[in-house]
């Protein structure tokens, strides 16, 4: 499910649908709930684009427009050791989170399987059943 490369983890979420997107006042800035118990919580900046963020003509969407992700499936999920998280969805949307600012925290988890978190630009992966935290 998770493949570690030199600077990143490829997270096997391909085909998993987005069930809900939440923006809670006073809570995390964004909570993305996927099937299979997968949850992404972000306190901090989120960049949501139509198309890759670095591509010419990419359209930046507001976080309020993140509800467009409901019903989409994940095509790719990559968590970097530098704290960056990038997810691509079947709708053509790309979600990018830098996780580098001191007040930002990010957590992507599937209970009992893995937990990736980022704080102050450091991504940490815990694969359950493994005693090692990987940085």
Secondary structure, 3 states (H helix, E strand, C coil): CEEECCCEEEECCCCCEEEEEECCCCCCCEEEEEHHHEEEEEECCCEEEECCCCCCCCEEECHHHHHHHCCCEEEEEEEECCCCEEEEECCCEEEEECCCCCCCEEEEEECCCEEEEEECCEEEEEECCCCCEEC
